[in-house]
Amino acid sequence: MHHNRTTYKPIQLITLMLLRFLIGWHLLYEGISKFLIPNWTSAGFLKESQWIMSGVSHWIVSNPKVLIIVDILNTWGLIAIGLGLIIGLFTRVAAISGAILLLVYFMNNAPITGIEYSIPTEGNNLVVNRTLIEAIALFALAVFPTGSIFGLDALFYKAKLKKITKE
Amino acid sequence: MSKDNNRRQTQNSNEKNTQSRRTMLKAMAGIPVLGLFAYELMEKKSFDRSKGNHLIKELGLDDIQPPTRISTSGEVDLLRIGIIGFGNRAGQLANGLGFIHPVTMENWRKNERLNNWLEQESLNVAITGICDVFDLHAENGLATAKNELLAGGAKHSGLPVKRYRTYLEMLTDSSIDAVIIATPDHHHARITIDAIQAGKHVYLEKSLCHTEEELYEVYDVVRNSNRVFQLGHQITQNVVFQQAKEIIRKNILGKISIIETTSNRNTADGAWIRHLDANGNPKPGNLQSIDWKQWLGNSPEVPFTIDRFYNWTKFFDYDTGMLGQLFTHEYDAINQLLRIGIPKSAVASGGIYYWKDNREIPDVLHAVFEYPEKELTLMYSASLASSRSRGRVIMGHDASMELGGTITITADNNSTRYKQKIQDGTIETDAPMLTVSSGSGSIDAVTSATEKYYASRGLTSTFINGRRIDITHLHLKEWIDCIRHGGTPSVDIEKSFEEGVTVLMAHKSYLEKRRVEWDPVLRKIV
């Protein structure tokens, strides 16, 4: 019957939903707080970049116009991704773009042995940190989608289904 | 049959309706979560606001507005300015007036700085005279004054720009209304005196004078004239500085008994070794292109060297070293804020510990000034051999204020006034209590960890969303506004005199290796 609409046991569904809501909540607030801080900029964070992304990041900081665009994209990207995850709209797109964004953060600030950052970090990390884990968790949410079960995606899904059955 | 069919159909459509209602409900599953999020966000916002506002209100800082600037009112006559001494600093002053050298213009075009500068308000002035003993510098001045591109969309006056061989020649020219003096320091007082007596308004780069005799003479001459005099300490024009004044006025810091000012430099350029270009070759200039006799002025006759011409700051014949070049800015900042005036006594010590060249000025220097009547001590600690960042800190019983590009106010652990608030956690003492950044120009109570972090590192003023305005421009503008409309500039002759005495007291103390005092009756340093 139903094409690729995954069926989950209730406990699986609840766990996935919780994960989706919590990560959505976190990213939404990260975006909103950047929006609320007057003159917030990613410059401080990008300046610290030392690993494989450092070239790009330092280039961004040295170009005020590019920096402004990056700041806007970052803030509103986080807000859109967070909202998408919570209300279940374009859930898969939101999860994948969130994962990519978090991986970019990770690559700018990776706890690789031998690289030291002057911005204090939370907890003790060896290569793996919470940003990386959250990124992979988002990939998991993309692979085990729930948006078309509990989320606005369900409406689109239903419309799509109708169209297919008619044909 | 048909009845049965009908019933089945109704049942079907009922099922469908229930199904679609269920899908609808499930689709909305995220909405309550979003609602909860919005509720929590509002709670947090109102908590932060009441915490911050409460503090700002209690301190009486809620009515402080970022100062607004009055722009030059419509019709004003063109002011014709002559610049005496056209080295590096004069180039910056010309930029502040709205003029730019063609080479600088091309450089700024590449890094976007030009557009920002072009937005600077037009002051409706013309640079019509240049005087410099060095041909190359004079030519730079002429090229700058003649460049048609002006800031603020102004149109070039088209007036000719004349090079004067001596400053006296410029002063006798009635077509010059006002002069800007940016020569080495040993000329400052003499040229100022002559300029004021010739009826010109004067903008003088620091420091005011080089000797005590000059100091008293220049003070009398300027004070007894109706010409407008401004000394080049532009810090007062910083928006942040105006806020600092308010904070002091509202007594947020409690009783102030100690003030620490510093200079922290660690480069050859910072130690006034400036005679070599980027490739390590001597910079241009020789006896053919430099009028050496005029450069020496009243100072002892010595042979010309490129070292002496570019690195004059190293020698006591021309200035007082870090005291005249750097401490003057520190003193002015504090005197503008607290009106401390002339100290009762001064002690200075130091030595040449790092830059083992032919210099006479110390590269490590400390000076301590006592103000028994004001019940405070002003300290100055300076090094040309370590750039460890030490701020300019005003320390009170209840809080201390670090004043730089930003203001950071930290409550004192043992404050009497904030005791209750420190105990109940409204005020933390390991992080700033208030910060003022030049970006917003408004006062914020520090609430988030990120803000605290950047505030403590002074990073908050690096990226400013609003327009960046050159404070030298504002300082020149204030002078020009006073010439046009009357009024007294921020760094008038009274404050300049107080500064001159203070600097010369420390200088005398350093040279004579003893404590010196100011005799207010005899009006001299003893």
Interface residues (C-beta under 8 A of the other chain):
Chain A: M17 F21 G24 W25 L28 Y29 I32 S33 L36 I37 P38 N39 T41 A43 G44 P64 K65 L67 L83 I86 I87 G88 I119 P120 I149 F150 G151 L152 D153 A154 L155 K158
Chain B: S20 T23 M24 K26 A27 M28 A29 G30 I31 V33 L34 F37 L41 K45 E112 S437 G439 S440 D444 S448 T450 E451 Y453 Y454 L459 T460 T462 F463 I464 N465
